[in-house]
């Protein structure tokens, strides 16, 4: 679905990632870990075509990124749900209206019943009319995940989705991600939280990727 072939990315005059080759297969679950500044967010941006590699090839759904037009990239991104680390919402719009924005951008109609079902799934139906500043950190993270999956993407990329919440809320978010994976979604989660990774590996087959020395490597069993 998303593949990297000898990918490198340079930033600020130095190489941040080098010689990255891997494939996110349909239905797989991957974690991406590594120290702050190692390039986790950059890797995700390469995976959804926010950035283009300095060298090498990125392939989205069997099409090489370098050959895609701007419209092609937009169509490919509709198949990718993205949970950003900072969970940005429009503060003057209700949660339900924020959730519907992906439909507005793609000129599609949202189904009110689908919206209710999705808000119920993340435990936020009672906050449909709330404004984002009224939400807690955990509620915002769950809303961000719901917004990412509302258009039924094939792939979900999450950047530190549990970074600003307590352990109980981290487990709730992990449960949602595991459920999505069991529905056939491809999941990639960038995280510092090794306990979260261990919890996930007890439930599903998850591969762990680690950025070290500018390279993305398959982590061993020591996690």
Beta strands, then each sheet from edge to edge (+ up, - down):
strand 1: 2-11
strand 2: 14-24
strand 3: 29-33
strand 4: 55-60
strand 5: 63-64
strand 6: 80-83
strand 7: 155-159
strand 8: 186-190
strand 9: 207-212
strand 10: 215-218
sheet 1: 2+ 1- 4+ 5-
sheet 2: 6+ 7+ 8+ 3+ 9+ 10-
end
